[in-house]
Amino acid sequence: MEFLKALVETPGVPGREERVRALIQHEVEGLFDETRVDVLGNLICRRRPAPGAPAAVAPRRVLLAAHMDQIGFYVRHIDDKGFIRVHNVGGFDPRNLPAHPVLVQGRKDLPGVLNPAGKPVHIATEEERKKHFQINEFAVDVGLPAKKVRDLVRVGDPVTLVRSFQQVGDFVSGQAMDNRAAVWAAVRAVQRAKKIRYDLTVVFTVQEEVGLRGAGPATFGLEPDLAIALDTTLACDTPGVPDEQTVTRAGQGVGVKVMDAASISDRTLVDSFVETAQEAKIPYQLEVLPLGGTDAGAMQRSRAGYKTITLSIPTRYIHTITEMVHRDDLHAARDLLAAWLAR
């Protein structure tokens, strides 16, 4: 879990994924035949078919995408008292934001705290205590005078929430499990697969959280025969969610996505991954996600269109800093992908 811990604790908001990209580049050194970074910042890694592996007839070229960005903020204003106002990049629920530590990545990294503008509970009226704050009402306090803040921070610098990686019972928890858990699974699957049959390109994509922006151009340039997205999905098997809305259940296996709001998986690929899971006795669950999407949505619509599918890692409390992933589901995602690549 040391690689996953490093991934989860490394900041990388959409458009500023360079620290995460460097970490992945170091981890995959020697694993691929070619690696390069495209103009958008996608890390593109190619591995040719293993010597002695049975030749793939069709498809021959497989694209696997796992996005490396996380939801976060950009600095949009510094006031005369040194408080920093932020603009979100990615979908936050403001109910989960008050009283969180953050990291401001300016000329040097600055720790800070994120809180909404307003009175402490001790002096707030009953009506003020009930208020639901919007993101534009939050401010970051880095504990420095305005002049020093402005020397170290400028508009456009990234800000991320801070949470250490933890093992919690059978789960691992932290911020940015979406989608660093899938990055981990992609790397480990390629390492684990004995003889990959395909000409495989793994793309660690940028800017997925703000509209699937990295995957489309990467797919357009690579022209695969089919494309697989590896991402997280909702595990709503928690208090307050009706049984029929759980989407997936933590600990019950990797999700084989049927559809979400951005794509409908190719049925032959769904069947192929289900057959592989059954043959290899890997736990899986079929998934329908009413809202949200993955890189598959952009890959599916690139050029004249491609067959696509998403493999999903069930995740509790998604888009918070307490995202939780069951270790069995991590391993199932890794194992299914590895088995399919060699099948």
Summary of the structure (lengths in Angstrom):
residues: 343
radius of gyration: 20.9
end to end distance: 26.8
largest distance: 73.3
contacts: 1228
relative contact order: 0.19
helix: 29%
strand: 30%
